[in-house]
Amino acid sequence: MTKRQLGILFILAGTGASLASFALDLLGGGQFGGIGPAQQKALLAAGFVVLVGVTLLPLGDKPA
């Protein structure tokens, strides 16, 4: 697995986690009417995972 592939995997995982968090909010999960504190932390963590993935993309075909 190369660093570029790992970066793409991280980007997809972070984006999927963000979408899942919003989907859970639309389905009415949790006790908050909007984005609650746990969801904020989950979105922040997902954003960090995407950021790590973006930084791995330019490293190209080097082995991870």
C-alpha positions as a printed NumPy array, in Angstrom:
array([[  0.   ,   0.   ,   0.   ],
       [  1.377,   3.384,  -0.964],
       [  1.05 ,   6.639,   0.929],
       [ -1.286,   7.971,  -1.753],
       [ -3.583,   4.964,  -1.356],
       [ -3.476,   5.356,   2.422],
       [ -4.323,   9.045,   2.035],
       [ -7.314,   8.228,  -0.16 ],
       [ -8.44 ,   5.637,   2.375],
       [ -8.214,   8.197,   5.201],
       [-10.131,  10.78 ,   3.162],
       [-12.887,   8.282,   2.399],
       [-13.061,   7.153,   6.035],
       [-13.275,  10.711,   7.365],
       [-15.868,  11.733,   4.805],
       [-17.892,   8.607,   5.526],
       [-17.792,   9.29 ,   9.261],
       [-18.977,  12.86 ,   8.687],
       [-21.821,  11.717,   6.461],
       [-22.797,   9.027,   8.956],
       [-22.864,  11.608,  11.737],
       [-25.186,  13.866,   9.754],
       [-27.352,  10.907,   8.722],
       [-27.727,   9.939,  12.372],
       [-28.778,  13.514,  13.131],
       [-31.405,  13.392,  10.366],
       [-32.772,  10.127,  11.739],
       [-33.209,  11.748,  15.147],
       [-30.487,   9.99 ,  17.089],
       [-29.491,  11.619,  20.367],
       [-31.238,  14.08 ,  22.611],
       [-30.092,  17.345,  21.024],
       [-32.153,  19.129,  18.393],
       [-29.121,  20.056,  16.348],
       [-25.465,  19.169,  16.434],
       [-24.677,  18.132,  19.996],
       [-21.325,  18.129,  21.77 ],
       [-20.538,  14.487,  21.004],
       [-21.368,  15.016,  17.338],
       [-19.14 ,  18.103,  17.247],
       [-16.229,  16.069,  18.587],
       [-16.911,  13.281,  16.094],
       [-16.987,  15.767,  13.21 ],
       [-13.766,  17.354,  14.434],
       [-12.09 ,  13.937,  14.581],
       [-13.384,  13.078,  11.1  ],
       [-12.044,  16.391,   9.798],
       [ -8.657,  15.602,  11.319],
       [ -8.642,  12.187,   9.595],
       [ -9.41 ,  13.885,   6.255],
       [ -6.621,  16.407,   6.886],
       [ -4.134,  13.592,   7.547],
       [ -5.288,  11.917,   4.339],
       [ -4.788,  15.103,   2.33 ],
       [ -1.25 ,  15.48 ,   3.659],
       [ -0.422,  11.929,   2.549],
       [ -1.552,  12.445,  -1.066],
       [  1.497,  14.419,  -2.296],
       [  3.887,  11.746,  -0.981],
       [  2.963,   9.6  ,  -3.97 ],
       [  4.012,   6.023,  -4.528],
       [  6.325,   5.635,  -1.554],
       [  5.486,   2.592,   0.554],
       [  3.485,   3.296,   3.682]])
